[in-house]
Amino acid sequence: FLKGILPVSMVPRYFDSEWSFAQVRGIEGKSICAFSSRDATSIVVVCADGNFIVSSFEVPGDCPRITTKRFMNTMYTTGD
């Protein structure tokens, strides 16, 4: 993804690899990720489908989910 936007010199070799320290799985579509300010080993994911996920990355591999909440419906109606 980043290789199509940024110049090659700005994209670290890490992004060429399929390997990483930890992975949050089961996310479909667009999402935004951030590190938790409350816990140094948690990552927060907000998904375009309305899901809010908090996962732990204490150990390498798949991140176990701590919390999953749905905070909005993706289906809406206009005020016609």
N, CA and C atoms as an extended XYZ file, in Angstrom:
240
Properties=species:S:1:pos:R:3:atomname:S:1:resname:S:1:resid:I:1 pbc="F F F"
N         0.825       -1.195        0.000 N   PHE     1
C         0.000        0.000        0.000 CA  PHE     1
C         0.868        1.257        0.000 C   PHE     1
N         1.785        1.367        0.962 N   LEU     2
C         2.621        2.567        1.063 CA  LEU     2
C         3.564        2.712       -0.119 C   LEU     2
N         3.969        1.590       -0.699 N   LYS     3
C         4.891        1.664       -1.834 CA  LYS     3
C         4.261        2.382       -3.013 C   LYS     3
N         2.940        2.369       -3.116 N   GLY     4
C         2.261        3.055       -4.208 CA  GLY     4
C         2.087        4.545       -3.971 C   GLY     4
N         2.298        4.977       -2.725 N   ILE     5
C         2.088        6.376       -2.367 CA  ILE     5
C         3.406        7.114       -2.147 C   ILE     5
N         4.304        6.495       -1.389 N   LEU     6
C         5.561        7.143       -1.019 CA  LEU     6
C         6.688        6.761       -1.974 C   LEU     6
N         7.693        7.628       -2.100 N   PRO     7
C         8.873        7.259       -2.894 CA  PRO     7
C         9.555        6.038       -2.292 C   PRO     7
N        10.178        5.220       -3.127 N   VAL     8
C        10.812        3.971       -2.687 CA  VAL     8
C        11.813        4.233       -1.567 C   VAL     8
N        12.538        5.325       -1.623 N   SER     9
C        13.545        5.616       -0.600 CA  SER     9
C        12.930        5.872        0.777 C   SER     9
N        11.658        6.204        0.831 N   MET    10
C        11.002        6.504        2.108 CA  MET    10
C        10.311        5.297        2.742 C   MET    10
N        10.155        4.222        1.985 N   VAL    11
C         9.453        3.038        2.495 CA  VAL    11
C        10.497        2.047        3.014 C   VAL    11
N        10.514        1.803        4.333 N   PRO    12
C        11.493        0.866        4.893 CA  PRO    12
C        11.313       -0.547        4.338 C   PRO    12
N        12.377       -1.325        4.376 N   ARG    13
C        12.333       -2.704        3.891 CA  ARG    13
C        11.343       -3.550        4.686 C   ARG    13
N        11.041       -3.140        5.903 N   TYR    14
C        10.088       -3.865        6.754 CA  TYR    14
C         8.753       -4.053        6.031 C   TYR    14
N         8.332       -3.061        5.257 N   PHE    15
C         7.045       -3.125        4.576 CA  PHE    15
C         7.061       -4.084        3.391 C   PHE    15
N         8.239       -4.483        2.932 N   ASP    16
C         8.334       -5.482        1.871 CA  ASP    16
C         8.136       -6.891        2.411 C   ASP    16
N         8.283       -7.054        3.706 N   SER    17
C         8.213       -8.355        4.334 CA  SER    17
C         6.777       -8.680        4.749 C   SER    17
N         6.466       -9.971        4.777 N   GLU    18
C         5.171      -10.416        5.289 CA  GLU    18
C         5.257      -10.685        6.787 C   GLU    18
N         6.438      -10.526        7.362 N   TRP    19
C         6.659      -10.817        8.764 CA  TRP    19
C         6.552       -9.544        9.580 C   TRP    19
N         6.043       -9.669       10.769 N   SER    20
C         5.981       -8.560       11.705 CA  SER    20
C         5.971       -9.140       13.118 C   SER    20
N         6.091       -8.298       14.116 N   PHE    21
C         6.125       -8.773       15.495 CA  PHE    21
C         4.793       -9.393       15.900 C   PHE    21
N         3.696       -8.718       15.576 N   ALA    22
C         2.376       -9.196       15.985 CA  ALA    22
C         1.339       -8.802       14.934 C   ALA    22
N         0.275       -9.586       14.829 N   GLN    23
C        -0.771       -9.335       13.841 CA  GLN    23
C        -2.143       -9.342       14.507 C   GLN    23
N        -2.975       -8.379       14.117 N   VAL    24
C        -4.377       -8.366       14.524 CA  VAL    24
C        -5.139       -8.948       13.341 C   VAL    24
N        -5.742      -10.088       13.513 N   ARG    25
C        -6.408      -10.801       12.418 CA  ARG    25
C        -7.918      -10.594       12.458 C   ARG    25
N        -8.559      -10.881       11.329 N   GLY    26
C       -10.014      -10.858       11.263 CA  GLY    26
C       -10.601       -9.497       10.979 C   GLY    26
N        -9.790       -8.575       10.508 N   ILE    27
C       -10.286       -7.246       10.176 CA  ILE    27
C       -10.486       -7.176        8.671 C   ILE    27
N       -11.684       -6.817        8.260 N   GLU    28
C       -11.990       -6.679        6.838 CA  GLU    28
C       -12.287       -5.223        6.540 C   GLU    28
N       -11.804       -4.736        5.447 N   GLY    29
C       -12.064       -3.356        5.071 CA  GLY    29
C       -11.075       -2.400        5.704 C   GLY    29
N       -11.412       -1.129        5.632 N   LYS    30
C       -10.526       -0.087        6.123 CA  LYS    30
C       -10.578        0.013        7.637 C   LYS    30
N        -9.432        0.375        8.219 N   SER    31
C        -9.351        0.534        9.663 CA  SER    31
C        -8.247        1.516       10.019 C   SER    31
N        -8.315        2.024       11.224 N   ILE    32
C        -7.292        2.906       11.771 CA  ILE    32
C        -6.794        2.255       13.054 C   ILE    32
N        -5.489        2.199       13.217 N   CYS    33
C        -4.897        1.573       14.396 CA  CYS    33
C        -4.109        2.594       15.196 C   CYS    33
N        -4.095        2.424       16.507 N   ALA    34
C        -3.319        3.290       17.401 CA  ALA    34
C        -2.894        2.480       18.613 C   ALA    34
N        -1.857        2.939       19.265 N   PHE    35
C        -1.426        2.298       20.493 CA  PHE    35
C        -2.203        2.894       21.657 C   PHE    35
N        -2.512        2.064       22.624 N   SER    36
C        -3.282        2.500       23.783 CA  SER    36
C        -2.416        3.346       24.714 C   SER    36
N        -2.980        4.428       25.218 N   SER    37
C        -2.260        5.252       26.185 CA  SER    37
C        -2.365        4.680       27.598 C   SER    37
N        -3.277        3.749       27.808 N   ARG    38
C        -3.480        3.153       29.132 CA  ARG    38
C        -2.632        1.909       29.357 C   ARG    38
N        -2.296        1.211       28.277 N   ASP    39
C        -1.560       -0.048       28.399 CA  ASP    39
C        -0.529       -0.106       27.274 C   ASP    39
N         0.715       -0.214       27.627 N   ALA    40
C         1.802       -0.192       26.640 CA  ALA    40
C         1.838       -1.430       25.748 C   ALA    40
N         1.031       -2.437       26.045 N   THR    41
C         1.029       -3.649       25.226 CA  THR    41
C        -0.299       -3.866       24.508 C   THR    41
N        -1.078       -2.801       24.334 N   SER    42
C        -2.371       -2.910       23.650 CA  SER    42
C        -2.399       -2.053       22.396 C   SER    42
N        -3.133       -2.533       21.415 N   ILE    43
C        -3.369       -1.781       20.193 CA  ILE    43
C        -4.882       -1.632       20.028 C   ILE    43
N        -5.305       -0.462       19.608 N   VAL    44
C        -6.720       -0.161       19.422 CA  VAL    44
C        -6.978       -0.044       17.924 C   VAL    44
N        -8.014       -0.733       17.436 N   VAL    45
C        -8.364       -0.717       16.024 CA  VAL    45
C        -9.803       -0.233       15.890 C   VAL    45
N       -10.016        0.796       15.086 N   VAL    46
C       -11.356        1.288       14.782 CA  VAL    46
C       -11.596        0.996       13.305 C   VAL    46
N       -12.616        0.198       13.025 N   CYS    47
C       -12.877       -0.277       11.659 CA  CYS    47
C       -14.016        0.504       11.012 C   CYS    47
N       -13.963        0.603        9.697 N   ALA    48
C       -14.995        1.303        8.943 CA  ALA    48
C       -16.352        0.622        9.061 C   ALA    48
N       -16.372       -0.670        9.404 N   ASP    49
C       -17.642       -1.377        9.539 CA  ASP    49
C       -18.300       -1.148       10.897 C   ASP    49
N       -17.692       -0.288       11.738 N   GLY    50
C       -18.290        0.042       13.026 CA  GLY    50
C       -17.742       -0.730       14.204 C   GLY    50
N       -16.742       -1.570       13.988 N   ASN    51
C       -16.166       -2.347       15.082 CA  ASN    51
C       -15.020       -1.602       15.744 C   ASN    51
N       -14.911       -1.779       17.051 N   PHE    52
C       -13.858       -1.221       17.883 CA  PHE    52
C       -13.192       -2.412       18.549 C   PHE    52
N       -11.888       -2.597       18.324 N   ILE    53
C       -11.182       -3.774       18.816 CA  ILE    53
C        -9.981       -3.333       19.633 C   ILE    53
N        -9.801       -3.939       20.791 N   VAL    54
C        -8.582       -3.759       21.577 CA  VAL    54
C        -7.924       -5.131       21.656 C   VAL    54
N        -6.653       -5.193       21.234 N   SER    55
C        -5.903       -6.443       21.254 CA  SER    55
C        -4.595       -6.244       22.002 C   SER    55
N        -4.033       -7.348       22.502 N   SER    56
C        -2.773       -7.322       23.223 CA  SER    56
C        -1.656       -7.817       22.311 C   SER    56
N        -0.479       -7.176       22.378 N   PHE    57
C         0.660       -7.665       21.601 CA  PHE    57
C         1.862       -7.907       22.520 C   PHE    57
N         1.600       -8.521       23.659 N   GLU    58
C         2.666       -8.814       24.624 CA  GLU    58
C         3.668       -9.823       24.082 C   GLU    58
N         3.204      -10.772       23.298 N   VAL    59
C         4.097      -11.791       22.741 CA  VAL    59
C         3.967      -11.772       21.220 C   VAL    59
N         5.003      -12.198       20.500 N   PRO    60
C         4.922      -12.226       19.037 CA  PRO    60
C         3.821      -13.170       18.545 C   PRO    60
N         3.314      -12.884       17.362 N   GLY    61
C         2.300      -13.735       16.748 CA  GLY    61
C         0.951      -13.052       16.695 C   GLY    61
N        -0.102      -13.875       16.715 N   ASP    62
C        -1.455      -13.337       16.663 CA  ASP    62
C        -1.796      -12.615       17.967 C   ASP    62
N        -2.399      -11.445       17.842 N   CYS    63
C        -2.789      -10.643       19.007 CA  CYS    63
C        -4.134      -11.125       19.533 C   CYS    63
N        -4.185      -11.598       20.772 N   PRO    64
C        -5.495      -11.975       21.331 CA  PRO    64
C        -6.350      -10.738       21.576 C   PRO    64
N        -7.633      -10.875       21.336 N   ARG    65
C        -8.558       -9.749       21.536 CA  ARG    65
C        -8.917       -9.619       23.002 C   ARG    65
N        -8.845       -8.393       23.483 N   ILE    66
C        -9.245       -8.089       24.849 CA  ILE    66
C       -10.705       -7.655       24.861 C   ILE    66
N       -11.069       -6.803       23.895 N   THR    67
C       -12.426       -6.267       23.802 CA  THR    67
C       -12.803       -6.098       22.339 C   THR    67
N       -14.051       -6.387       22.019 N   THR    68
C       -14.620       -6.081       20.706 CA  THR    68
C       -15.997       -5.483       20.930 C   THR    68
N       -16.220       -4.317       20.399 N   LYS    69
C       -17.522       -3.646       20.521 CA  LYS    69
C       -17.935       -3.116       19.158 C   LYS    69
N       -19.215       -3.095       18.922 N   ARG    70
C       -19.754       -2.471       17.712 CA  ARG    70
C       -20.321       -1.121       18.137 C   ARG    70
N       -19.784       -0.040       17.590 N   PHE    71
C       -20.198        1.278       18.056 CA  PHE    71
C       -21.099        2.023       17.103 C   PHE    71
N       -21.370        1.473       15.923 N   MET    72
C       -22.308        2.124       15.018 CA  MET    72
C       -22.798        1.124       13.975 C   MET    72
N       -23.968        1.397       13.424 N   ASN    73
C       -24.481        0.595       12.320 CA  ASN    73
C       -23.947        1.162       11.032 C   ASN    73
N       -23.601        0.305       10.088 N   THR    74
C       -23.111        0.785        8.804 CA  THR    74
C       -24.276        1.068        7.856 C   THR    74
N       -25.451        0.569        8.188 N   MET    75
C       -26.638        0.836        7.377 CA  MET    75
C       -27.340        2.069        7.940 C   MET    75
N       -27.642        3.016        7.121 N   TYR    76
C       -28.338        4.199        7.580 CA  TYR    76
C       -29.334        4.649        6.523 C   TYR    76
N       -30.271        5.445        6.929 N   THR    77
C       -31.248        5.973        5.986 CA  THR    77
C       -31.115        7.492        5.930 C   THR    77
N       -31.434        8.033        4.801 N   THR    78
C       -31.419        9.482        4.666 CA  THR    78
C       -32.756       10.021        5.126 C   THR    78
N       -32.816       11.280        5.455 N   GLY    79
C       -34.057       11.884        5.965 CA  GLY    79
C       -35.011       12.281        4.861 C   GLY    79
N       -35.358       11.368        3.947 N   ASP    80
C       -36.287       11.677        2.842 CA  ASP    80
C       -37.693       11.799        3.337 C   ASP    80
